[in-house]
Amino acid sequence: MQTDAEMIDSSDIGEFIRQEREAVGWTRNKLSVESGVNKCCIAYYETGVTHPSFDTTNKLLSALGFEIVLRKKGKDEQQEDTLQAIRRS
């Protein structure tokens, strides 16, 4: 299981969702029911076929017990936007 606060690169979000889903013992179907996100889409996200939108990421991580914070890129245009996932206590 991840730490209380985890910085997530947008390209790694699917893997993070998969790891956390498996850590709580949920199937993709269970995560789909809890988040309202189609289980086929969850499979695409977890396998890296496509990436979820910010709203979809929020739904998935919220169902898994996380709050997310979007860190917008700074003045340096080379810097990427990142997400910080914070586990609710």
C-alpha positions as CSV (number, residue, x, y, z in Angstrom):
1,M,0.0,0.0,0.0
2,Q,1.2,3.5,-0.7
3,T,2.2,6.1,1.9
4,D,-0.1,8.8,3.3
5,A,0.8,11.3,0.6
6,E,2.1,10.2,-2.8
7,M,3.1,12.3,-5.8
8,I,1.9,10.7,-9.0
9,D,3.1,11.3,-12.5
10,S,0.2,11.4,-14.9
11,S,1.6,8.6,-16.9
12,D,1.7,6.4,-13.8
13,I,-1.9,7.0,-12.6
14,G,-3.3,3.8,-14.1
15,E,-0.6,1.7,-12.3
16,F,-1.3,3.6,-9.0
17,I,-5.1,2.9,-9.3
18,R,-4.4,-0.8,-10.0
19,Q,-2.0,-1.1,-7.0
20,E,-4.4,0.6,-4.7
21,R,-7.4,-1.4,-6.0
22,E,-5.6,-4.7,-5.4
23,A,-4.3,-3.5,-2.0
24,V,-7.9,-3.2,-0.7
25,G,-8.9,-6.5,-2.4
26,W,-11.3,-5.0,-4.9
27,T,-12.1,-6.3,-8.4
28,R,-12.4,-3.8,-11.3
29,N,-16.2,-4.5,-11.0
30,K,-16.2,-3.4,-7.4
31,L,-14.2,-0.2,-8.1
32,S,-16.7,0.5,-11.0
33,V,-19.7,0.2,-8.7
34,E,-18.0,2.3,-6.0
35,S,-16.7,5.0,-8.3
36,G,-19.4,5.1,-11.1
37,V,-16.7,4.6,-13.7
38,N,-17.2,1.9,-16.3
39,K,-15.1,-1.3,-15.6
40,C,-13.9,-1.4,-19.2
41,C,-12.5,2.1,-18.8
42,I,-10.8,1.1,-15.6
43,A,-9.1,-1.7,-17.4
44,Y,-7.9,0.7,-20.1
45,Y,-6.5,3.1,-17.5
46,E,-4.8,0.4,-15.5
47,T,-3.1,-1.1,-18.6
48,G,-2.0,2.3,-19.9
49,V,-4.2,2.1,-23.1
50,T,-5.5,5.5,-22.2
51,H,-5.4,8.0,-19.3
52,P,-8.3,9.1,-17.2
53,S,-9.4,12.8,-17.0
54,F,-8.9,14.7,-13.8
55,D,-12.6,14.2,-12.9
56,T,-12.4,10.5,-13.5
57,T,-9.2,10.2,-11.6
58,N,-10.9,12.0,-8.7
59,K,-13.8,9.6,-8.8
60,L,-11.5,6.5,-8.8
61,L,-9.2,7.7,-6.1
62,S,-12.0,9.0,-3.9
63,A,-13.6,5.6,-4.0
64,L,-10.3,4.1,-2.9
65,G,-10.1,6.5,0.0
66,F,-7.9,9.3,-1.4
67,E,-8.2,13.0,-1.9
68,I,-6.2,14.5,-4.7
69,V,-4.5,17.8,-5.2
70,L,-3.5,18.9,-8.7
71,R,-0.1,20.7,-8.7
72,K,-0.1,23.0,-11.7
73,K,3.2,23.5,-13.5
74,G,5.2,26.5,-12.5
75,K,6.7,29.3,-14.5
76,D,9.2,26.8,-16.0
77,E,7.2,25.3,-18.9
78,Q,9.2,22.1,-18.8
79,Q,7.7,21.2,-15.5
80,E,4.7,18.8,-15.7
81,D,1.4,19.0,-13.8
82,T,1.4,16.4,-11.1
83,L,-1.1,14.9,-8.8
84,Q,-0.7,14.4,-5.1
85,A,-2.8,11.6,-3.6
86,I,-3.5,11.9,0.1
87,R,-5.0,8.9,1.9
88,R,-8.0,9.9,4.1
89,S,-7.6,8.8,7.7
